[in-house]
Amino acid sequence: MTTTFHHRKVLTLVAGAGLALSVACTPIVRNHGYIPVPDALALLTIGQDTRESVIAAVGPPVTSGVLSDDALYYVQSRFSTFGAAAPVETNREVLAISFTSNGTLENIERFGLEDGRVVTLSRRVTSDNVRDSTFLRQLLGSVGRVTTADLVGQPDG
């Protein structure tokens, strides 16, 4: 009976250790930011909607145009953490909604980052209307340069 008890105890310990190892190797995925769903974007009409109607339909942006007030930007990032390693940004998308000089909706564009370059994922109008492309490069260009302190909100040092 003692041998059977010891075998069960060893099997329980091995199973517990295996479970602990599998949980430790499971990535923790965290999403930051917000991009409106495609169904909400489909309701917007180019040439008719205004800045106010766009914000009412899809929600407030992460930021707006840097040099002028002619665009709204929505940014979403995904970070994965494995065990005790630092978080790694695995995906970032930027949705740029631009407006004409008279304030009507001009274009809706979605950008991603592939091979370290800004890539257009979708565009409602075929012309390149994003005038603030340097801002987009800054938003998408910081992939991999995010520290744990940036995520937690604590100052470095």
Buried (B, 14 or more C-beta within 10 A) or exposed (E): EEEEEEEEEEEEEEEEEEEEEEEEEEBEEEEBBBBBEEEEBEEBEEEEBEBEBBBEEBEEBBEBBEEEEBBBBBBBBBBBBEEEEEBBBEBBBBBBBBBEEEEBBBBBBBBBBEEEEBEEEEBBBEEEBBBBEEBBBEBBBBBEEBEEEEBEEEEEE
